[in-house]
Every structure is written in structure tokens, then in C-alpha cells.
Amino acid sequence: MNRPQIKIFTAVALAAVVLFTSVCMPFAEGRGVVVADLLNIRTAPDKDAEVAGRLSRDTDVKITDTKGEWYQISYNGGETGWVIAEYIKADFDVVQATGDSINVRKSPSTDAQVISKINKFDRFIVVGRFNDWFKIKLENDETGWVNDQFAIITGVISRGIFDGEDVREQSTIRNVREPVRASVKMAIKGNNVNFRSKPDLDSEIIASLTNDDVVTVLDNLGEWRRVRTAGGVTGYINKMFLKEIKPAQVQVGSSSGNGSGATVITKNSASGSSGSSSSSSGGSSGAGSNLVNYAKQFIGIRYKWGGTTTQGFDCSGYTQFVMRHFGARIPRVSRDQAQGGTAVKKENLRVGDVVYFARSATNRTVNHVGIYIGSGNFIHSSSGGGGKGVTISNLNSGSYAKRYMGARRYLSSVP
């Protein structure tokens, strides 16, 4: 082989390597953070494999593949390795097939071998993406590629230990745990709106709903919403037939219990002065209603590590966003938010106080915050329970009761 031929051969070989690499190395889809103090990175998904490095707690990583109890991760700007999944708190997108007998291929190409087929409404974890292809996790722990013409992202699921809740062993549908989302009430827009058994125009019509009927939105599925009617029936409605609820349709709350929405007037024990506020058993009407109504409009916005906007919030990003709207300048991260303002005893909580929580019942490091809204409830951006995002929880139930540490007051008056 002469020198020009060698050059040509070398150029072709390099081009092939570049093409192969671009096809076989998908963009990372899973998003994770290390929850161990020091986590070994191994060269293969095996506890006996060589240790290639170590990551410290709270390090962000990208998840490019999964194999049994292992995640393949990308970290430090492109280095890769394998870690035990138990020590990563992770979010994955979920896709749903939009037709029957959809081809799943070995690589992201229409010329690639078909390794499986999926059907309409089947849902799968996305572990990678390349151009217009999703890399999905199949039931047999294999992965394959499906074109985005035949699948849509319908939500996010979480794996790992979230806000003290272990979600690793919860029930699955095709290896996908159903996303648990904050319930949001909306009203029907239009008369004789079809309420269907599945998110598809060809599916059975369960009933017809009327303008201003109130339904609870349980999940987002592309253009469709899974909703529950006042009678408890669950089905699907196209999102174009839903509208925000008028204030008169849903009462935010009542501290008196008589449905009037009256505000309890209490002494402000934290500051030693008298004033109008919602007590720890109070509702969100009257004093505090502006803050509560403003905070509630973001219910359902997804959880995003480091998020500080309506594109996604982490817990402290959400509290800072809401409090800033009412003129309170509070620190960015949860541990600092738990140090500012004025300390408030639990029995003296009022709407607008920032409540904070420990990592677990035994580890008393601050790692979560929210905003108190009355009646023992607080609103917060949660990474748990399927990546809820902005939702409402109760201080005195579940892990929050065990992890509650205290509250800080940043607002001198309740908006």
C-alpha cells in the first residue's frame, strides 16, 4: 500500500471511529446526585472491578446507562465509570409509546436490528438520547432505541432515597414506577367535553363533562391529562378543555371551620407583638392569602436540582423565589435559610414562615425547606415520591414529622 493510500485509509478509519462513537455514546438522560459520603467509581459494573476514582456527597452526575444494581455515570466534564445505584439519588424521564408494534432497535438508526417491539401506552425509562432517538430500558434489563416519532415524554420518575423515603422497591409498570404528582384542581372549559378511558381520541368515552365542572389533575401525558372527577371516576381529557379555577369555585381554606374563610387573629408570639396572622391551625384566607395563592400557582412545576425558576425548582430555590416576590431577601441554600430570619416555635407558626427539615431522623443535617401555609401544611418543591415538584405536605405526617427541625420568620407582616 503506497503512502497516499495509507492516508486515505487512515482518514476513512478515523471517520468511522467518530461516527461509531457518536452513535454508541448517547447524550446522558438520567440526572443524579451522590448521597454517600464517599462513593467508589469502578471501571465495570462489578464490586471487584478496579476503582477508577471517588466522588463526594452532593456531587452531580449524569446517568448514561443502567445494569442491574449499577449506574454508568458521566462526571467531571466527561469522565465515565460505574457506581452502585443505591448511592445515587436520580431522576429519569419516562416515554410512552404512541402506537402499536413500534420497533425498538439495537442502535439509533432505521437500518439497525430490531430487538423488540412495544405497544401503545407502554411506558419506559429513558437512559439516553441521540438526535431524534430515545434509548429506553426494557423489561429484561436490556436497552434499545426508539424514534421520537413513536414515543413522547410523559413525566419523570425517581430512584433512590428521596426526602427520607426509600422508593427503590415500589411497584412498577414495565420497570417504571408511576409518577406521583401533586394533585391540581382545574375546571372544564366548554360543554359536552368527552371524558375518555385512555389518552387517545379512539378510546371509549366514559362521560361528557360540562363547563366549570371541577376535576383533579393527576398526571400529564403529552397533550392529555389524567383526571379524577368529583364522583371519583378517573379518565383522560385533552388539556385544551381545562382551565384555571376561578377563586369562587374552590375555597382555599378556613380557620374557623364554618366555611367562611375567616382569619384567626392571634398574638405574634415570636415577635412579642399583636397582629393579624393565620395561626398554626389557620387557613389561607385573610392575612396570608396573597402569599398562599401566589405560592400555589406553581404546584406541579417539576423538581430540578439547582433550579430557581418556573422551569424547575429545588427546595430552597422555590422558597427563595416565593419569598422574594414579597420583598424578603433570603439565602439561596437550605442550610443558610435555616439560620436567617427569626426563630419560631412550632406552636407559633404562621403563614409565610420558612420550615426546615433534617436529612433523616438520625442525620440532623438540614437538607430541605418549605413555606408554612396553615392547618399544619407547608408548600415545597419535593424531589421525592416520583419527582413531585411543587406540592403540599403536612408537617405532622410521614417522614416530615420525624425530620422537622424548626422554622424561621423572614416577613414582619403576612401578605
N, C-alpha and C positions, 0 to 999 in steps of 0.2 A: 504494500500500500504506500503510495507516494505521499509527500508532505501535504499538498492541497487536499487530498482525500482524507487524510488524518484530521485536518482542521474541520472539514465538513462533518465527518463522523462525530468529532468531539462536540461541535455545536448542536447537532441533532440530539446527541445523548443528553447534553445539558438541558435542552429544551424539554425533552421527555421527562427528566427528573423534576423540573419546575412544574410541569403540568401534573405529574403524578402527585407531587407534594400538595399542590393546590386543591386537587380533588380529594385526597385522602386525609387532609388536615382541615376539618370543618371549623368554622368560627364557633367559639365556645358559647353555649346557651345557658348552662346552669350557672347560678350565681351563689357563691358561698362565702362563709367566714369561719375561721378556725375557732373552736370552742374549747380546745385543750391548751394547757399552759405551754406545752412544747410538743409539736407533732412531727413525727418522722415522715420524711418523703422517701419512698422506695422506688427503685428502678423498674419494678414489676409488681403486679397485684398479688404479693406473697409476703408473709411476715418474715420469711427467711431471705428475701431479696436484699441487695445492697442498699444501705441508707445513703441517699444522694444529697440530703440536706435536712434542715429542720425549720419549721415555721412557728412563730409565737402566737399567742392568743389574739384574736380580733384581726388577724391578717386576712385581707380579702383575696379570694381566688376565683378563677373561672373553672367550671367543670366541663370537660370535653368528652368524657365517656364514663360509663359505669360498668362494673363487672362484679356481680355478687355483692359482697360487703365492702367493695373498694370503689373509689372515685379516681379517675385520671384527672389531674388538675393542671392548669396553667397559672403560673405565678411569677412575680418579679419581672414582668415585662416580656414573658415568653418561655421561661424555663418550664419543663413539664416533669411529671412524676406521678406516683400512685400513693394515695393515703387511705386509711380506714375511714369509711363513710360516717361512722359513729361520731367522729370528732369534727365533722363539718356541719354547720347549720346552712341549709341550702334551699334555694327556690328554683323550680323548673317551670318553664312554660308547658302548657298542655295543648295538643292539637286534636281536632275531631275530624274524622273523615266525612266528606260531603257527598259521597256516592258509594255504590256497592262495587265489590270486586276491584278495588283500587290496587294497582301494582305497588309493591314495596320492593325496591331494587338494592342490589349489593353496593352500588356506588351512585353518586348523584348524576346519572345520565340515562336518557331514554334507551340507550343501547346496552345498558348494564343488565346483568342477570336478574330475573325476578325471583326473589327468595320467599315471598309471602304475599298474601292478599288481605286487605282489610275492607270492612263494610261500613255503610252509613251509620253515623253516631258512635262508632268505636272511638275511644279516646286513648292517647298515648303521651308519655313524657317525651319532651324534646331535649336531646342531649347534644345537638349540634345543628349547624345550618351552613349551607353553601349556596350562594346566589339564590335561586328560587326553589331550593330543596330543603326539607326538614330531615334531620337524622333522628329517628324515633327508636324507643326502646320497646321491643316486642316481648310477648309473654314468656318465651323460652330463654330470656336473658340475652338474646341476640339483638343486634341493631340493624336497621335498614333505612333506606331513603325513600321519601315520598314527595312528589312535586306539590308545591303550594297551590296549584290549580285544584287539587283534590282534597285539601285539608286546610282548616282555619284554626287560628289560636283562639281558644275559648276561656282560658283562665290560667291560673298559676297554682301549683301545689308546693308543699313544703315537706322537707325531710330533715330529721334530726331532732334536737331538743329545743323547743321554742317557748320562751317566756315560762319556763318551768314545766311545760307539758311535753311528754315524750310521744311523738307521733310516728315513730318508726314502725310500729306494728299494727297500725289501724287498718281497717278493711279496705280493700282495693277493688277497682273495676279495671280489668286488664292492666294490672300493676299501677293504676292511677287512683290515688285517694281523691274522692270527690272534694273539690274546693269548698270550704266552709266560708261563706261570705256574710258580711254584715247585712242584716235584713233592712231594706229600704222601702218605705211605703210610697206608692205613686198612684195617680188617678188615671182612669181610662179616658182617652181622647177620641170622641166620636161615638156614634150609636151603632148597635149591632156589630160590634167588634168580635171577630172569631177568636175563640179560646181553644187551642189545639192540644192534642195529646203528645205531639213531638214538634221540634223546631223545624217544621217543613210544611210548605203550602199544600202538599198532597196528603198530609196526615189527617186523622179523624178530628172533626170539630166537636169539642165537648159541650160547648155552650156559646151563647152570644152575650157579650157584656155591654153595658150602657154607659154613656158619658158620665164622668165623675164617680163611677164605681171605684172604690179603693181596693188595691191589691198590694201584696207584699212581694217585692222583687227578691228572689233567692239567688239567682245566678245570671251571668252574662254569657251568651253563646253567639258571638258574632252579631248579626242583626236581630237576634231573638233574645227574649228574656224569659227565664223560668220564673213563674209567679205563683202565689197562692192566693185564692180568693178569700173573702170574709167568711165563707162557708167551709173553708179548709181544703178545697179542691186545688190540686197542683197541676199546672199545664204551661203552655207556651203562648206568648204574644209577641208580634213584631214590635220592636222598640218605637216605631213611628206612631204607634197608637197609645203611647204612655206619655204622661205629662207630670210636671211637679204638682204636688198637692197644695191647694190653697190653704192658708193658715186656718180658716174656719173649719176645714174638713177633719183635721187631726189636732187634738188638744195636746200640747206639749207636756203639760203636767199640772198637778195641783197639790199644793202643800196642805190644804185643808181637807182634802178627800171628798169634797162635795161637788167636784166638777166645775167649780167656779174659776179655778186658776188663781185663787187669791194667794198673796205672798205673806209668809210669816215674817213679822217684824221682831227681830231679836237683838240682843246686845252683842256687839262685836267683842267677844272675849279676848281675841288675840291682840287687839289694839287698846282695849280698855275703854273704848268709846261706844256710844249708842249710834245705831244707824239702821238703814233698811237693807236687809240681805236675806238670801234664802238660807235657811238653816240646813243642818246635815240631813234632815228628813224632808226638806222642802222641795218644791218643784222648780220649773224654769220660767214660770210666768212672773210678771212684775220685775223686781230687781233681779238681774241676771239673765233675763230672757233674750236680750240682744246678743250676749256672748254665746249662750247656748244655741240659739237659732243660727248664728254665724258658724259656730263650730260644727253643727250637724249637717250643714250643706255639703261638707266634704266626705260624709260617710260613703264608704265603698271605694274611695281612691286607694290604689294599691300601696302596699308597704314597699319601700325601696331604701336599702342601706345608703346612708348619706343624703337621702332625699330631703329637700327643703321647699319644694314647690308642689303645685297641684298635679304634676306629672308623676308624683310619688313622694311619700314622706317616710322618714324613720320616726321613732317616737319623739325624740327631742326636737327634730325638725318641725314636726306638726305643732307641738306646744309653743315653740318659738314663733311660728307663723301666725297662729291664732292670737297669742298674747301681744304680738307686735301690732296687730290690727287695732288693738285697744290702747296702744301707747305704752305698753310695758316692754322695756328692753331687758330681755333675759338672756343668760348664756346659751351657747349652742349645744353643748352636750349634757346628757342626763346627770352625770355626777356633779357638774357645776350648777345645774339648775336646782339640785337638791341642797345647795349651800347658800344660794342667794335669797333675797326677799326676807320675810319674817316667818319664823317657825309657827306652825299652827297645830294645836292638838286635834286629834281625830274627832272628838265630840264638838269641836268648834268649827268644823269645816263649813265653808260657804262656796257658792258657785264662783268659779274662776280661780280657786286655789290649785296650785300645781301639786299633784300627789306623786310620790316616787316609791319604787319597789326594788327589792334585792334580787340578785341573780337567782337565788333559790332559798329555801327555808334554812339551809345551813350556811350558805355562802352569802354573807351580808354586804356584798359589794353592789352599789347602786348600778342598775343596768336598764331601768325602764321608768318612763314618766307618762303622765296623762293630766287631764284637766277635770276637776270635780264639777259635776253638773246637777247635784242634788239627788235626794232619795237614795243615797248610798251608791250612786253610779258615777262613773267617770268616762270620759271620751278620750280615745288614744289611737295611735297608729300601731297596730299589733302585727308582729311577724308570725304569730302562732296560728294554729288551727287552720292551716291551709293558706296562710298568707292573707289574712283578712283585710289588712289595711286599716283605714279609719273605721272604728267600730265603738260600741258602748259596752262596758262590762261593769260588774258590781264589785265593790271593794271587799265585800264580806263573803265572797263565794270562790270556790276553786282555789287555784294556786295563788291568786291575788291576796286572799285573806292571810295566807301564811307568809307572803313576801312583802306585805305592806310595811313601809318603814317610817313614813311621815309625810308632811305637806309643808309647802312654803307659799306665802301670800305675796304676790307682786303688785296687786291692784289695791289702791287705797279705798276705792268705791267699786261697786258692782255694776257694770254697764248693762 
